[in-house]
Amino acid sequence: KTSLELIETFEKGLDYYFNQDWEKALEYFEKSKLLEEDFSGRNTNPSQVFIKRCNHFSMNPPPDDWDGVWRMTTK
């Protein structure tokens, strides 16, 4: 398990995320989450953030003109 493997896996997840393929994105973010856990001292990691977003978008798809930006609706 290397940093390069983590980066490549996370990047594949991002590619699927921006193409709105939530299922495939989740698959890669779940894999990268396991690699990120090797870095101690964190309560969360980027993969966990995108897993939550994929779950949200799979139930609440973004508009057709979605630009990939996550818009916060609460503080």
mmCIF file of the N, C-alpha and C atoms, coordinates in Angstrom:
data_MODEL
# 
_entry.id   MODEL 
# 
loop_
_atom_site.group_PDB 
_atom_site.id 
_atom_site.type_symbol 
_atom_site.label_atom_id 
_atom_site.label_alt_id 
_atom_site.label_comp_id 
_atom_site.label_asym_id 
_atom_site.label_entity_id 
_atom_site.label_seq_id 
_atom_site.pdbx_PDB_ins_code 
_atom_site.Cartn_x 
_atom_site.Cartn_y 
_atom_site.Cartn_z 
_atom_site.occupancy 
_atom_site.B_iso_or_equiv 
_atom_site.pdbx_formal_charge 
_atom_site.auth_seq_id 
_atom_site.auth_comp_id 
_atom_site.auth_asym_id 
_atom_site.auth_atom_id 
_atom_site.pdbx_PDB_model_num 
ATOM 1   N N  . LYS A 1 1  ? 0.854   -1.180 0.000   1.00 0.00 ? 1  LYS A N  1 
ATOM 2   C CA . LYS A 1 1  ? 0.000   0.000  0.000   1.00 0.00 ? 1  LYS A CA 1 
ATOM 3   C C  . LYS A 1 1  ? 0.895   1.237  0.000   1.00 0.00 ? 1  LYS A C  1 
ATOM 4   N N  . THR A 1 2  ? 0.832   1.958  -1.057  1.00 0.00 ? 2  THR A N  1 
ATOM 5   C CA . THR A 1 2  ? 1.696   3.126  -1.176  1.00 0.00 ? 2  THR A CA 1 
ATOM 6   C C  . THR A 1 2  ? 0.874   4.386  -1.379  1.00 0.00 ? 2  THR A C  1 
ATOM 7   N N  . SER A 1 3  ? 1.541   5.498  -1.208  1.00 0.00 ? 3  SER A N  1 
ATOM 8   C CA . SER A 1 3  ? 0.883   6.782  -1.465  1.00 0.00 ? 3  SER A CA 1 
ATOM 9   C C  . SER A 1 3  ? 0.457   6.880  -2.923  1.00 0.00 ? 3  SER A C  1 
ATOM 10  N N  . LEU A 1 4  ? 1.268   6.350  -3.827  1.00 0.00 ? 4  LEU A N  1 
ATOM 11  C CA . LEU A 1 4  ? 0.923   6.386  -5.251  1.00 0.00 ? 4  LEU A CA 1 
ATOM 12  C C  . LEU A 1 4  ? -0.356  5.595  -5.515  1.00 0.00 ? 4  LEU A C  1 
ATOM 13  N N  . GLU A 1 5  ? -0.477  4.437  -4.887  1.00 0.00 ? 5  GLU A N  1 
ATOM 14  C CA . GLU A 1 5  ? -1.689  3.627  -5.045  1.00 0.00 ? 5  GLU A CA 1 
ATOM 15  C C  . GLU A 1 5  ? -2.913  4.391  -4.529  1.00 0.00 ? 5  GLU A C  1 
ATOM 16  N N  . LEU A 1 6  ? -2.755  5.061  -3.409  1.00 0.00 ? 6  LEU A N  1 
ATOM 17  C CA . LEU A 1 6  ? -3.837  5.870  -2.846  1.00 0.00 ? 6  LEU A CA 1 
ATOM 18  C C  . LEU A 1 6  ? -4.248  6.968  -3.813  1.00 0.00 ? 6  LEU A C  1 
ATOM 19  N N  . ILE A 1 7  ? -3.281  7.694  -4.329  1.00 0.00 ? 7  ILE A N  1 
ATOM 20  C CA . ILE A 1 7  ? -3.563  8.806  -5.243  1.00 0.00 ? 7  ILE A CA 1 
ATOM 21  C C  . ILE A 1 7  ? -4.260  8.308  -6.503  1.00 0.00 ? 7  ILE A C  1 
ATOM 22  N N  . GLU A 1 8  ? -3.756  7.233  -7.083  1.00 0.00 ? 8  GLU A N  1 
ATOM 23  C CA . GLU A 1 8  ? -4.348  6.702  -8.314  1.00 0.00 ? 8  GLU A CA 1 
ATOM 24  C C  . GLU A 1 8  ? -5.775  6.205  -8.079  1.00 0.00 ? 8  GLU A C  1 
ATOM 25  N N  . THR A 1 9  ? -6.001  5.553  -6.960  1.00 0.00 ? 9  THR A N  1 
ATOM 26  C CA . THR A 1 9  ? -7.333  5.031  -6.645  1.00 0.00 ? 9  THR A CA 1 
ATOM 27  C C  . THR A 1 9  ? -8.311  6.173  -6.400  1.00 0.00 ? 9  THR A C  1 
ATOM 28  N N  . PHE A 1 10 ? -7.892  7.162  -5.620  1.00 0.00 ? 10 PHE A N  1 
ATOM 29  C CA . PHE A 1 10 ? -8.749  8.311  -5.336  1.00 0.00 ? 10 PHE A CA 1 
ATOM 30  C C  . PHE A 1 10 ? -9.061  9.078  -6.621  1.00 0.00 ? 10 PHE A C  1 
ATOM 31  N N  . GLU A 1 11 ? -8.060  9.225  -7.480  1.00 0.00 ? 11 GLU A N  1 
ATOM 32  C CA . GLU A 1 11 ? -8.256  9.941  -8.746  1.00 0.00 ? 11 GLU A CA 1 
ATOM 33  C C  . GLU A 1 11 ? -9.284  9.233  -9.631  1.00 0.00 ? 11 GLU A C  1 
ATOM 34  N N  . LYS A 1 12 ? -9.257  7.909  -9.654  1.00 0.00 ? 12 LYS A N  1 
ATOM 35  C CA . LYS A 1 12 ? -10.265 7.162  -10.424 1.00 0.00 ? 12 LYS A CA 1 
ATOM 36  C C  . LYS A 1 12 ? -11.652 7.420  -9.853  1.00 0.00 ? 12 LYS A C  1 
ATOM 37  N N  . GLY A 1 13 ? -11.736 7.467  -8.527  1.00 0.00 ? 13 GLY A N  1 
ATOM 38  C CA . GLY A 1 13 ? -13.008 7.788  -7.889  1.00 0.00 ? 13 GLY A CA 1 
ATOM 39  C C  . GLY A 1 13 ? -13.505 9.154  -8.302  1.00 0.00 ? 13 GLY A C  1 
ATOM 40  N N  . LEU A 1 14 ? -12.600 10.121 -8.350  1.00 0.00 ? 14 LEU A N  1 
ATOM 41  C CA . LEU A 1 14 ? -12.977 11.474 -8.770  1.00 0.00 ? 14 LEU A CA 1 
ATOM 42  C C  . LEU A 1 14 ? -13.469 11.499 -10.213 1.00 0.00 ? 14 LEU A C  1 
ATOM 43  N N  . ASP A 1 15 ? -12.803 10.748 -11.077 1.00 0.00 ? 15 ASP A N  1 
ATOM 44  C CA . ASP A 1 15 ? -13.237 10.691 -12.479 1.00 0.00 ? 15 ASP A CA 1 
ATOM 45  C C  . ASP A 1 15 ? -14.685 10.208 -12.575 1.00 0.00 ? 15 ASP A C  1 
ATOM 46  N N  . TYR A 1 16 ? -14.994 9.136  -11.859 1.00 0.00 ? 16 TYR A N  1 
ATOM 47  C CA . TYR A 1 16 ? -16.366 8.620  -11.873 1.00 0.00 ? 16 TYR A CA 1 
ATOM 48  C C  . TYR A 1 16 ? -17.326 9.604  -11.214 1.00 0.00 ? 16 TYR A C  1 
ATOM 49  N N  . TYR A 1 17 ? -16.887 10.244 -10.151 1.00 0.00 ? 17 TYR A N  1 
ATOM 50  C CA . TYR A 1 17 ? -17.715 11.230 -9.448  1.00 0.00 ? 17 TYR A CA 1 
ATOM 51  C C  . TYR A 1 17 ? -18.115 12.365 -10.387 1.00 0.00 ? 17 TYR A C  1 
ATOM 52  N N  . PHE A 1 18 ? -17.148 12.937 -11.083 1.00 0.00 ? 18 PHE A N  1 
ATOM 53  C CA . PHE A 1 18 ? -17.450 14.062 -11.970 1.00 0.00 ? 18 PHE A CA 1 
ATOM 54  C C  . PHE A 1 18 ? -18.260 13.643 -13.196 1.00 0.00 ? 18 PHE A C  1 
ATOM 55  N N  . ASN A 1 19 ? -18.248 12.343 -13.494 1.00 0.00 ? 19 ASN A N  1 
ATOM 56  C CA . ASN A 1 19 ? -19.093 11.821 -14.571 1.00 0.00 ? 19 ASN A CA 1 
ATOM 57  C C  . ASN A 1 19 ? -20.422 11.283 -14.040 1.00 0.00 ? 19 ASN A C  1 
ATOM 58  N N  . GLN A 1 20 ? -20.683 11.533 -12.772 1.00 0.00 ? 20 GLN A N  1 
ATOM 59  C CA . GLN A 1 20 ? -21.932 11.172 -12.099 1.00 0.00 ? 20 GLN A CA 1 
ATOM 60  C C  . GLN A 1 20 ? -22.211 9.669  -12.101 1.00 0.00 ? 20 GLN A C  1 
ATOM 61  N N  . ASP A 1 21 ? -21.159 8.880  -12.091 1.00 0.00 ? 21 ASP A N  1 
ATOM 62  C CA . ASP A 1 21 ? -21.304 7.430  -11.949 1.00 0.00 ? 21 ASP A CA 1 
ATOM 63  C C  . ASP A 1 21 ? -21.058 7.119  -10.472 1.00 0.00 ? 21 ASP A C  1 
ATOM 64  N N  . TRP A 1 22 ? -22.096 7.331  -9.672  1.00 0.00 ? 22 TRP A N  1 
ATOM 65  C CA . TRP A 1 22 ? -21.957 7.267  -8.212  1.00 0.00 ? 22 TRP A CA 1 
ATOM 66  C C  . TRP A 1 22 ? -21.536 5.890  -7.734  1.00 0.00 ? 22 TRP A C  1 
ATOM 67  N N  . GLU A 1 23 ? -22.053 4.837  -8.361  1.00 0.00 ? 23 GLU A N  1 
ATOM 68  C CA . GLU A 1 23 ? -21.729 3.473  -7.935  1.00 0.00 ? 23 GLU A CA 1 
ATOM 69  C C  . GLU A 1 23 ? -20.238 3.177  -8.109  1.00 0.00 ? 23 GLU A C  1 
ATOM 70  N N  . LYS A 1 24 ? -19.700 3.491  -9.275  1.00 0.00 ? 24 LYS A N  1 
ATOM 71  C CA . LYS A 1 24 ? -18.268 3.254  -9.519  1.00 0.00 ? 24 LYS A CA 1 
ATOM 72  C C  . LYS A 1 24 ? -17.410 4.183  -8.663  1.00 0.00 ? 24 LYS A C  1 
ATOM 73  N N  . ALA A 1 25 ? -17.846 5.429  -8.506  1.00 0.00 ? 25 ALA A N  1 
ATOM 74  C CA . ALA A 1 25 ? -17.102 6.365  -7.661  1.00 0.00 ? 25 ALA A CA 1 
ATOM 75  C C  . ALA A 1 25 ? -17.026 5.830  -6.239  1.00 0.00 ? 25 ALA A C  1 
ATOM 76  N N  . LEU A 1 26 ? -18.152 5.347  -5.723  1.00 0.00 ? 26 LEU A N  1 
ATOM 77  C CA . LEU A 1 26 ? -18.172 4.775  -4.371  1.00 0.00 ? 26 LEU A CA 1 
ATOM 78  C C  . LEU A 1 26 ? -17.205 3.608  -4.249  1.00 0.00 ? 26 LEU A C  1 
ATOM 79  N N  . GLU A 1 27 ? -17.167 2.775  -5.268  1.00 0.00 ? 27 GLU A N  1 
ATOM 80  C CA . GLU A 1 27 ? -16.267 1.621  -5.266  1.00 0.00 ? 27 GLU A CA 1 
ATOM 81  C C  . GLU A 1 27 ? -14.814 2.072  -5.061  1.00 0.00 ? 27 GLU A C  1 
ATOM 82  N N  . TYR A 1 28 ? -14.404 3.085  -5.800  1.00 0.00 ? 28 TYR A N  1 
ATOM 83  C CA . TYR A 1 28 ? -13.021 3.554  -5.694  1.00 0.00 ? 28 TYR A CA 1 
ATOM 84  C C  . TYR A 1 28 ? -12.771 4.355  -4.420  1.00 0.00 ? 28 TYR A C  1 
ATOM 85  N N  . PHE A 1 29 ? -13.746 5.131  -3.975  1.00 0.00 ? 29 PHE A N  1 
ATOM 86  C CA . PHE A 1 29 ? -13.560 5.873  -2.730  1.00 0.00 ? 29 PHE A CA 1 
ATOM 87  C C  . PHE A 1 29 ? -13.503 4.923  -1.531  1.00 0.00 ? 29 PHE A C  1 
ATOM 88  N N  . GLU A 1 30 ? -14.244 3.824  -1.574  1.00 0.00 ? 30 GLU A N  1 
ATOM 89  C CA . GLU A 1 30 ? -14.156 2.824  -0.499  1.00 0.00 ? 30 GLU A CA 1 
ATOM 90  C C  . GLU A 1 30 ? -12.759 2.207  -0.472  1.00 0.00 ? 30 GLU A C  1 
ATOM 91  N N  . LYS A 1 31 ? -12.196 1.937  -1.648  1.00 0.00 ? 31 LYS A N  1 
ATOM 92  C CA . LYS A 1 31 ? -10.839 1.390  -1.716  1.00 0.00 ? 31 LYS A CA 1 
ATOM 93  C C  . LYS A 1 31 ? -9.816  2.398  -1.207  1.00 0.00 ? 31 LYS A C  1 
ATOM 94  N N  . SER A 1 32 ? -9.957  3.655  -1.631  1.00 0.00 ? 32 SER A N  1 
ATOM 95  C CA . SER A 1 32 ? -8.979  4.660  -1.200  1.00 0.00 ? 32 SER A CA 1 
ATOM 96  C C  . SER A 1 32 ? -9.127  4.965  0.285   1.00 0.00 ? 32 SER A C  1 
ATOM 97  N N  . LYS A 1 33 ? -10.344 4.826  0.817   1.00 0.00 ? 33 LYS A N  1 
ATOM 98  C CA . LYS A 1 33 ? -10.553 5.040  2.256   1.00 0.00 ? 33 LYS A CA 1 
ATOM 99  C C  . LYS A 1 33 ? -9.697  4.072  3.064   1.00 0.00 ? 33 LYS A C  1 
ATOM 100 N N  . LEU A 1 34 ? -9.629  2.832  2.628   1.00 0.00 ? 34 LEU A N  1 
ATOM 101 C CA . LEU A 1 34 ? -8.818  1.837  3.327   1.00 0.00 ? 34 LEU A CA 1 
ATOM 102 C C  . LEU A 1 34 ? -7.341  2.196  3.282   1.00 0.00 ? 34 LEU A C  1 
ATOM 103 N N  . LEU A 1 35 ? -6.899  2.747  2.175   1.00 0.00 ? 35 LEU A N  1 
ATOM 104 C CA . LEU A 1 35 ? -5.499  3.158  2.055   1.00 0.00 ? 35 LEU A CA 1 
ATOM 105 C C  . LEU A 1 35 ? -5.219  4.395  2.901   1.00 0.00 ? 35 LEU A C  1 
ATOM 106 N N  . GLU A 1 36 ? -6.190  5.299  2.989   1.00 0.00 ? 36 GLU A N  1 
ATOM 107 C CA . GLU A 1 36 ? -6.013  6.520  3.775   1.00 0.00 ? 36 GLU A CA 1 
ATOM 108 C C  . GLU A 1 36 ? -5.949  6.229  5.265   1.00 0.00 ? 36 GLU A C  1 
ATOM 109 N N  . GLU A 1 37 ? -6.553  5.150  5.704   1.00 0.00 ? 37 GLU A N  1 
ATOM 110 C CA . GLU A 1 37 ? -6.537  4.822  7.123   1.00 0.00 ? 37 GLU A CA 1 
ATOM 111 C C  . GLU A 1 37 ? -5.133  4.530  7.632   1.00 0.00 ? 37 GLU A C  1 
ATOM 112 N N  . ASP A 1 38 ? -4.196  4.330  6.724   1.00 0.00 ? 38 ASP A N  1 
ATOM 113 C CA . ASP A 1 38 ? -2.809  4.128  7.124   1.00 0.00 ? 38 ASP A CA 1 
ATOM 114 C C  . ASP A 1 38 ? -2.196  5.396  7.706   1.00 0.00 ? 38 ASP A C  1 
ATOM 115 N N  . PHE A 1 39 ? -2.824  6.543  7.488   1.00 0.00 ? 39 PHE A N  1 
ATOM 116 C CA . PHE A 1 39 ? -2.334  7.810  8.012   1.00 0.00 ? 39 PHE A CA 1 
ATOM 117 C C  . PHE A 1 39 ? -3.068  8.089  9.317   1.00 0.00 ? 39 PHE A C  1 
ATOM 118 N N  . SER A 1 40 ? -2.388  7.899  10.436  1.00 0.00 ? 40 SER A N  1 
ATOM 119 C CA . SER A 1 40 ? -3.047  8.010  11.738  1.00 0.00 ? 40 SER A CA 1 
ATOM 120 C C  . SER A 1 40 ? -3.279  9.459  12.145  1.00 0.00 ? 40 SER A C  1 
ATOM 121 N N  . GLY A 1 41 ? -4.115  9.630  13.166  1.00 0.00 ? 41 GLY A N  1 
ATOM 122 C CA . GLY A 1 41 ? -4.369  10.948 13.717  1.00 0.00 ? 41 GLY A CA 1 
ATOM 123 C C  . GLY A 1 41 ? -5.457  11.729 13.021  1.00 0.00 ? 41 GLY A C  1 
ATOM 124 N N  . ARG A 1 42 ? -6.256  11.067 12.198  1.00 0.00 ? 42 ARG A N  1 
ATOM 125 C CA . ARG A 1 42 ? -7.331  11.757 11.479  1.00 0.00 ? 42 ARG A CA 1 
ATOM 126 C C  . ARG A 1 42 ? -8.681  11.182 11.886  1.00 0.00 ? 42 ARG A C  1 
ATOM 127 N N  . ASN A 1 43 ? -9.663  12.055 12.019  1.00 0.00 ? 43 ASN A N  1 
ATOM 128 C CA . ASN A 1 43 ? -11.026 11.606 12.298  1.00 0.00 ? 43 ASN A CA 1 
ATOM 129 C C  . ASN A 1 43 ? -11.791 11.328 11.020  1.00 0.00 ? 43 ASN A C  1 
ATOM 130 N N  . THR A 1 44 ? -11.388 11.964 9.948   1.00 0.00 ? 44 THR A N  1 
ATOM 131 C CA . THR A 1 44 ? -12.024 11.765 8.647   1.00 0.00 ? 44 THR A CA 1 
ATOM 132 C C  . THR A 1 44 ? -10.938 11.848 7.586   1.00 0.00 ? 44 THR A C  1 
ATOM 133 N N  . ASN A 1 45 ? -11.305 11.557 6.365   1.00 0.00 ? 45 ASN A N  1 
ATOM 134 C CA . ASN A 1 45 ? -10.354 11.677 5.266   1.00 0.00 ? 45 ASN A CA 1 
ATOM 135 C C  . ASN A 1 45 ? -11.130 12.052 4.007   1.00 0.00 ? 45 ASN A C  1 
ATOM 136 N N  . PRO A 1 46 ? -10.441 12.476 2.971   1.00 0.00 ? 46 PRO A N  1 
ATOM 137 C CA . PRO A 1 46 ? -11.135 12.906 1.751   1.00 0.00 ? 46 PRO A CA 1 
ATOM 138 C C  . PRO A 1 46 ? -12.069 11.842 1.169   1.00 0.00 ? 46 PRO A C  1 
ATOM 139 N N  . SER A 1 47 ? -11.669 10.589 1.232   1.00 0.00 ? 47 SER A N  1 
ATOM 140 C CA . SER A 1 47 ? -12.528 9.536  0.684   1.00 0.00 ? 47 SER A CA 1 
ATOM 141 C C  . SER A 1 47 ? -13.859 9.477  1.412   1.00 0.00 ? 47 SER A C  1 
ATOM 142 N N  . GLN A 1 48 ? -13.838 9.621  2.730   1.00 0.00 ? 48 GLN A N  1 
ATOM 143 C CA . GLN A 1 48 ? -15.086 9.592  3.495   1.00 0.00 ? 48 GLN A CA 1 
ATOM 144 C C  . GLN A 1 48 ? -15.999 10.748 3.096   1.00 0.00 ? 48 GLN A C  1 
ATOM 145 N N  . VAL A 1 49 ? -15.423 11.907 2.832   1.00 0.00 ? 49 VAL A N  1 
ATOM 146 C CA . VAL A 1 49 ? -16.208 13.064 2.399   1.00 0.00 ? 49 VAL A CA 1 
ATOM 147 C C  . VAL A 1 49 ? -16.907 12.752 1.078   1.00 0.00 ? 49 VAL A C  1 
ATOM 148 N N  . PHE A 1 50 ? -16.170 12.188 0.129   1.00 0.00 ? 50 PHE A N  1 
ATOM 149 C CA . PHE A 1 50 ? -16.755 11.899 -1.180  1.00 0.00 ? 50 PHE A CA 1 
ATOM 150 C C  . PHE A 1 50 ? -17.716 10.715 -1.135  1.00 0.00 ? 50 PHE A C  1 
ATOM 151 N N  . ILE A 1 51 ? -17.517 9.786  -0.222  1.00 0.00 ? 51 ILE A N  1 
ATOM 152 C CA . ILE A 1 51 ? -18.476 8.690  -0.051  1.00 0.00 ? 51 ILE A CA 1 
ATOM 153 C C  . ILE A 1 51 ? -19.825 9.266  0.357   1.00 0.00 ? 51 ILE A C  1 
ATOM 154 N N  . LYS A 1 52 ? -19.817 10.188 1.301   1.00 0.00 ? 52 LYS A N  1 
ATOM 155 C CA . LYS A 1 52 ? -21.067 10.830 1.735   1.00 0.00 ? 52 LYS A CA 1 
ATOM 156 C C  . LYS A 1 52 ? -21.719 11.583 0.580   1.00 0.00 ? 52 LYS A C  1 
ATOM 157 N N  . ARG A 1 53 ? -20.923 12.260 -0.208  1.00 0.00 ? 53 ARG A N  1 
ATOM 158 C CA . ARG A 1 53 ? -21.467 13.022 -1.335  1.00 0.00 ? 53 ARG A CA 1 
ATOM 159 C C  . ARG A 1 53 ? -22.056 12.102 -2.396  1.00 0.00 ? 53 ARG A C  1 
ATOM 160 N N  . CYS A 1 54 ? -21.375 10.993 -2.672  1.00 0.00 ? 54 CYS A N  1 
ATOM 161 C CA . CYS A 1 54 ? -21.904 10.031 -3.651  1.00 0.00 ? 54 CYS A CA 1 
ATOM 162 C C  . CYS A 1 54 ? -23.227 9.449  -3.170  1.00 0.00 ? 54 CYS A C  1 
ATOM 163 N N  . ASN A 1 55 ? -23.293 9.120  -1.890  1.00 0.00 ? 55 ASN A N  1 
ATOM 164 C CA . ASN A 1 55 ? -24.545 8.596  -1.341  1.00 0.00 ? 55 ASN A CA 1 
ATOM 165 C C  . ASN A 1 55 ? -25.659 9.630  -1.462  1.00 0.00 ? 55 ASN A C  1 
ATOM 166 N N  . HIS A 1 56 ? -25.331 10.880 -1.197  1.00 0.00 ? 56 HIS A N  1 
ATOM 167 C CA . HIS A 1 56 ? -26.319 11.954 -1.328  1.00 0.00 ? 56 HIS A CA 1 
ATOM 168 C C  . HIS A 1 56 ? -26.797 12.078 -2.777  1.00 0.00 ? 56 HIS A C  1 
ATOM 169 N N  . PHE A 1 57 ? -25.851 12.152 -3.709  1.00 0.00 ? 57 PHE A N  1 
ATOM 170 C CA . PHE A 1 57 ? -26.208 12.355 -5.109  1.00 0.00 ? 57 PHE A CA 1 
ATOM 171 C C  . PHE A 1 57 ? -26.911 11.144 -5.714  1.00 0.00 ? 57 PHE A C  1 
ATOM 172 N N  . SER A 1 58 ? -26.632 9.953  -5.215  1.00 0.00 ? 58 SER A N  1 
ATOM 173 C CA . SER A 1 58 ? -27.337 8.787  -5.757  1.00 0.00 ? 58 SER A CA 1 
ATOM 174 C C  . SER A 1 58 ? -28.819 8.838  -5.398  1.00 0.00 ? 58 SER A C  1 
ATOM 175 N N  . MET A 1 59 ? -29.141 9.481  -4.278  1.00 0.00 ? 59 MET A N  1 
ATOM 176 C CA . MET A 1 59 ? -30.538 9.637  -3.861  1.00 0.00 ? 59 MET A CA 1 
ATOM 177 C C  . MET A 1 59 ? -31.139 10.963 -4.339  1.00 0.00 ? 59 MET A C  1 
ATOM 178 N N  . ASN A 1 60 ? -30.289 11.958 -4.564  1.00 0.00 ? 60 ASN A N  1 
ATOM 179 C CA . ASN A 1 60 ? -30.712 13.310 -4.966  1.00 0.00 ? 60 ASN A CA 1 
ATOM 180 C C  . ASN A 1 60 ? -29.820 13.784 -6.110  1.00 0.00 ? 60 ASN A C  1 
ATOM 181 N N  . PRO A 1 61 ? -30.043 13.296 -7.313  1.00 0.00 ? 61 PRO A N  1 
ATOM 182 C CA . PRO A 1 61 ? -29.146 13.633 -8.427  1.00 0.00 ? 61 PRO A CA 1 
ATOM 183 C C  . PRO A 1 61 ? -29.028 15.143 -8.644  1.00 0.00 ? 61 PRO A C  1 
ATOM 184 N N  . PRO A 1 62 ? -27.829 15.575 -9.006  1.00 0.00 ? 62 PRO A N  1 
ATOM 185 C CA . PRO A 1 62 ? -27.646 16.997 -9.299  1.00 0.00 ? 62 PRO A CA 1 
ATOM 186 C C  . PRO A 1 62 ? -28.323 17.357 -10.619 1.00 0.00 ? 62 PRO A C  1 
ATOM 187 N N  . PRO A 1 63 ? -28.495 18.654 -10.882 1.00 0.00 ? 63 PRO A N  1 
ATOM 188 C CA . PRO A 1 63 ? -29.116 19.065 -12.144 1.00 0.00 ? 63 PRO A CA 1 
ATOM 189 C C  . PRO A 1 63 ? -28.236 18.692 -13.344 1.00 0.00 ? 63 PRO A C  1 
ATOM 190 N N  . ASP A 1 64 ? -28.841 18.690 -14.513 1.00 0.00 ? 64 ASP A N  1 
ATOM 191 C CA . ASP A 1 64 ? -28.117 18.319 -15.735 1.00 0.00 ? 64 ASP A CA 1 
ATOM 192 C C  . ASP A 1 64 ? -26.907 19.209 -15.990 1.00 0.00 ? 64 ASP A C  1 
ATOM 193 N N  . ASP A 1 65 ? -26.976 20.467 -15.564 1.00 0.00 ? 65 ASP A N  1 
ATOM 194 C CA . ASP A 1 65 ? -25.864 21.394 -15.804 1.00 0.00 ? 65 ASP A CA 1 
ATOM 195 C C  . ASP A 1 65 ? -24.884 21.452 -14.627 1.00 0.00 ? 65 ASP A C  1 
ATOM 196 N N  . TRP A 1 66 ? -24.874 20.416 -13.793 1.00 0.00 ? 66 TRP A N  1 
ATOM 197 C CA . TRP A 1 66 ? -23.995 20.351 -12.625 1.00 0.00 ? 66 TRP A CA 1 
ATOM 198 C C  . TRP A 1 66 ? -22.545 20.530 -13.037 1.00 0.00 ? 66 TRP A C  1 
ATOM 199 N N  . ASP A 1 67 ? -21.842 21.391 -12.324 1.00 0.00 ? 67 ASP A N  1 
ATOM 200 C CA . ASP A 1 67 ? -20.443 21.675 -12.647 1.00 0.00 ? 67 ASP A CA 1 
ATOM 201 C C  . ASP A 1 67 ? -19.457 20.959 -11.728 1.00 0.00 ? 67 ASP A C  1 
ATOM 202 N N  . GLY A 1 68 ? -19.946 20.045 -10.910 1.00 0.00 ? 68 GLY A N  1 
ATOM 203 C CA . GLY A 1 68 ? -19.071 19.283 -10.031 1.00 0.00 ? 68 GLY A CA 1 
ATOM 204 C C  . GLY A 1 68 ? -18.849 19.913 -8.672  1.00 0.00 ? 68 GLY A C  1 
ATOM 205 N N  . VAL A 1 69 ? -19.410 21.094 -8.464  1.00 0.00 ? 69 VAL A N  1 
ATOM 206 C CA . VAL A 1 69 ? -19.207 21.807 -7.203  1.00 0.00 ? 69 VAL A CA 1 
ATOM 207 C C  . VAL A 1 69 ? -20.212 21.318 -6.171  1.00 0.00 ? 69 VAL A C  1 
ATOM 208 N N  . TRP A 1 70 ? -19.731 21.082 -4.963  1.00 0.00 ? 70 TRP A N  1 
ATOM 209 C CA . TRP A 1 70 ? -20.595 20.720 -3.840  1.00 0.00 ? 70 TRP A CA 1 
ATOM 210 C C  . TRP A 1 70 ? -21.003 22.009 -3.154  1.00 0.00 ? 70 TRP A C  1 
ATOM 211 N N  . ARG A 1 71 ? -22.280 22.258 -3.123  1.00 0.00 ? 71 ARG A N  1 
ATOM 212 C CA . ARG A 1 71 ? -22.776 23.492 -2.511  1.00 0.00 ? 71 ARG A CA 1 
ATOM 213 C C  . ARG A 1 71 ? -23.301 23.200 -1.116  1.00 0.00 ? 71 ARG A C  1 
ATOM 214 N N  . MET A 1 72 ? -22.708 23.864 -0.137  1.00 0.00 ? 72 MET A N  1 
ATOM 215 C CA . MET A 1 72 ? -23.132 23.709 1.249   1.00 0.00 ? 72 MET A CA 1 
ATOM 216 C C  . MET A 1 72 ? -24.461 24.437 1.432   1.00 0.00 ? 72 MET A C  1 
ATOM 217 N N  . THR A 1 73 ? -25.409 23.773 2.070   1.00 0.00 ? 73 THR A N  1 
ATOM 218 C CA . THR A 1 73 ? -26.711 24.397 2.301   1.00 0.00 ? 73 THR A CA 1 
ATOM 219 C C  . THR A 1 73 ? -26.935 24.725 3.772   1.00 0.00 ? 73 THR A C  1 
ATOM 220 N N  . THR A 1 74 ? -26.074 24.189 4.643   1.00 0.00 ? 74 THR A N  1 
ATOM 221 C CA . THR A 1 74 ? -26.137 24.502 6.071   1.00 0.00 ? 74 THR A CA 1 
ATOM 222 C C  . THR A 1 74 ? -24.734 24.784 6.573   1.00 0.00 ? 74 THR A C  1 
ATOM 223 N N  . LYS A 1 75 ? -24.679 25.408 7.718   1.00 0.00 ? 75 LYS A N  1 
ATOM 224 C CA . LYS A 1 75 ? -23.374 25.738 8.290   1.00 0.00 ? 75 LYS A CA 1 
ATOM 225 C C  . LYS A 1 75 ? -23.064 24.855 9.458   1.00 0.00 ? 75 LYS A C  1 
# 
